[in-house]
Amino acid sequence: MELSQMLAMVDHTLLKPESTWAQIKAICDDAMKYHTATVCIPACYVARCKAYMQDRADKVGVCTVIGFPTGYSTTETKVFEAADAVKNGADEVDMVINIGALKSGNLELLEKDIRGVVEAANGTLVKVIIECCYLTDEEKKQACEACVKAGADYVKTSTGFGTGGATVADVALMKAHMKPGKGIKAAGGIASLDDAYRFIELGATRLGTSRIVKLVKNEEATGY
């Protein structure tokens, strides 16, 4: 795989709570230069990013996060967040599941939560963050099944704010339990180009990271 093909699978990410507009604008510039899939940024910057990249980006989308990073907002709150993000110009939304509901065995609430965001997104691509570091393998399987049933487009490993990020085992498990045609996003802790290519080989179709572009620019690869 060419480097350009891999970069086209990257959600170039900056989600730190202290992120400034200057920093957000800089990752937009990088995304346009290196032709990443999207910039993944806090919801408060969606409209401004969309306006900044208007007619300048070569197919660079704007992605934001819903119920982030804990996932324990009510479904109604997540629905509002998703609708507001889409109204402001988001091309994709990454939502965090209700982790407690899954671990309590309340699969009905888990699926309702996801479906509510999918419906509110109204055709906008939805990725579902299941935060694998807190789940057993059985719970990860149940989360994948809920994503499929609720109509989500992707399942995603991690927020990057939990106790662990993407792992080889988790991406392989997702590949085995997601319906064909659904996407897999590996996120959190992708520290090298070798990591990125390995996750792609295992079935990841999107990478959530801030480090890959830094590596391409020969900068120190710190962060998400």
N, C-alpha and C positions, 0 to 999 in steps of 0.2 A: 504493500500500500504506500502510495506517495504521501509525503508530509502534508501536502495541500489537501488531500482527501481526509486525512485524520483531523486537520484543523477545521474542516467543514462539518465535523461531528461534535465540536466543542461548544458548550455553553460557557462563554468567558464570564467568570463570576466574580462579583464583589457584593457581599451581603453583610459586611461588618456594620454594627450599629453606628459606629462613628464615621462612616463613609461620607465624604464631602462631595459636593458637586464637581469640584476639580478632579477628584479621583474617579468619579463615575464617568465624566467626560473623557478622561484618559483611556478607560477601558473601551469606551465606544470607539475612540480613534484606533486603538489596537484591533478591535473586532473588524472594523472596516478595512484596515490595512491587510490583515491576515485572513479575512473572509471566514470568520467563525460562523457557526450556525446562528447563535444569538449572543446578546449580553444578558446575563441574569442578574438583576439588580433589585433593590428594595422598591416596594410599590409606590412610595412617595416620589420616586424619580421617573416613573414610567412615561408620563406625558412629556416631561422635559427631554428624556432620551429620544422618544419618538420624533419630537420636533427637531432635535439636534441632528439626527441622522436622516431626516426626510430628504429624499432624492440624492443622498450622498452614499448610502450604504448599498453594497452589492449583495442583496438578499440576506442581510443581517437582521434577524428579528429581535424583538424586545420580549424578554421573559421575566416574570416576577414570581414571588412566592406567596402562598396562602396558608394561614394558620401556622406561620413559621416563628420559631423553630420547634415549638413543643407539640403542636397538633391538638391541644386540648380546648381550643375554642369551640363554641357550639356550632352545629351545622349551619344554623341561620347566619352566624357571623362569617363563616367561611364563604357561604353563598354570596353575601353582600360584598366581601372582599373580592371574590372572583368577578362578579358583575362590574364592580367599580374599576378593576384592573382592565377588563376588556373595554369598558367605556373610554378609559384613558389611553387605549391604544396597544395594550399587551397582545402579542401574537401567540404567546404560550404562557401557561401558569403551572407552577409546581406546588402542589398542595401536600401538607403533612397529614397523615391519617390520625384518627383518634387512637393512639397507641394503647391507652388504658382500656378502651372498649375491646380491642383485639385480645389483649392479655386477660381480660375478664371473660372471654368467650362470647361477647355480645357481637356476633357477626352481622346481625341485622342493622345495628347502629353503624358499624364499620362501613357496610355497603351503602347505607343511606347517606352517610357523610360524603363519600366519594361521588355518588350519583348526584347529590345536590350541587356539587361544584361543577360536574360535567354539564349538567343542565344549565346552570348559570353562565358557564363559559360559552354556551350557544355555538358550538362548532369550533371554538378556539381550542388548540391542542392542550390536553391536560396530562401532566405527569404526576404520579402519585408517589410521594416519599414515604416509605414504610419504616425507615430508621432501623435497619437490620441489627445494629449493635444491641438492641434491647429485646430481640425476638429469638425464640427457638426456631429450629428449622420447620417444625410443623406450623408455627405461627406465620412464618414467611410464606409458606405454601398457601395458607388461608388468605393472606393478604393479596397474593398474586391472583387467586381465584376471585376475590372481591373486586379487584381492579377490572378484571375481564367482565364480570357480571354487571358492574356499574357503568361500563362503557368508556373507561379511561383509555388513553392512547399509549401510555408508558407506565412502567413501574420503575421506581428510582431507589437506589440503595440507602442514601443517607442525606442528612442536612449539612453535615460537616460541623455541626455544633454538638453532636452526641459524643459518646465515648469511643466511637470508632467510625471509620469510613468504609469505602468499598473494599471488598475482598474477592479473591478469585473464587472461593467457594460460594459466596452469595450470588455472584453473577452467573455462575454455572447452574445454581439452583433455580434462579429466575428463568433462565433459558429453558430449563426442563419443564417449568410449570406455567409459563405464559403462553397464551394462545398464539399460533402463527399469525404474523401481521402486526402484533403488538410490539412496542419498543421497550428496550431496557436501557436505563441510564445509570452508569456507574459514576458516583460522586463522592468526594471527600477522600483526601489522602493519596491522590494520584500524583506521585512525586517525580516521575520520570517519563520520557518518551517510551521507554520499554514497558512501563506500567500501562500506559495508554494503549499501546499496540496489543498487549496481552489481554486487556479487557475487551477490546474489539474482537480479537480472535475467539474469545469465549462467548460472544454474542451481544455485547453492548453496542448499541446503535447511536448512543449519545454519551458524552463525557462532560461532567460538571466539574470545572476546575479553573483556578486562576493561574496555576503553575505552568501549564503547557506553553502559553504564549510567552511567559517569562523565559522559559528555557529556549524557545526559538529566538528570542531577543538576546540570549546569552546573559540574562540577569539571574540573580540568586532566586531559586524557585522556593519561596516561602509562601505561607498562607494556605488557602483552601485547596 
